[in-house]
């Protein structure tokens, strides 16, 4: 099944209202996504912490409904 990119972006933006989120469907199947997320909330956080913050925003969907997410984060 999978998740739509706009749904993933909506969940991320709900957690990080200032975020710029760019979604790319890597396989055309709503299961393999690339996301670039830039947020001020990431300032002072390690890359691992930033990714953990995004995964938390996805509320348990990562590894379930959302099969794969290539994630790039950056502080803005």
N, C-alpha and C positions, 0 to 999 in steps of 0.2 A: 504494500500500500504506500506508505511514505507520507511526507509532509510537504506542503506547498511552500515555496520560498517566501511568499508574503506572510505566511503564518509564522515561520521561523523569525523573520525580521520583526514582526509585530511583537513577539515574545521578548526578543532582545531589547527592542526600544521601550517596552513596558518597564524593563528593569533599569535601562540606561537611557532616559529621555533625551539626552544630548547626543546620543550615538548617531554616527553615520554608518549605515549598514548597506553593504553591497552583496547580493546573493547571485551565485552562478550555479546552475544545474549542470553538473559535470557529465552526467550520463543520459539526461533526458527522461529519467525515471522517477523523479521526486524522492530518491533514496540516497543519492550521492551529491552532496552540496559542497560548495566552497563559499565561505563567508569572510568578508573583510569588515572588521568592526573597529571603529575609532571612537573613543570616549574619554572624557576628562576623568572618569571614575578609575581609569587604569593608571593614572599618574602615581609613580612611586611603587607600583606593584611589579613583581616579576612576571615574565611571560607565562609561567605555569599558573600563577595566581590569577592573571587576566583570563586565561582559558577556563579555569575553574569557575570564575565569576560568570562567564558566558554559559557554561554547562548548567550552572545553578539556575540561570534565567530560563533555560529550556525545560525546567521542572520535570526531570526524569524521562523526557522523551528521547534523549541521546542513547543510542544503543538499542532502542525499542522501535518506536514508530519511525524515528530518524536513524537510519542505518549508518550513515557515514557523513562526517562534517570535516572538511579541510578548513581549519580556522587560522586566520591571521588577525592579530589584535595589535592596536597601537594607541598610545595615549595622545590626546589632542589638547 
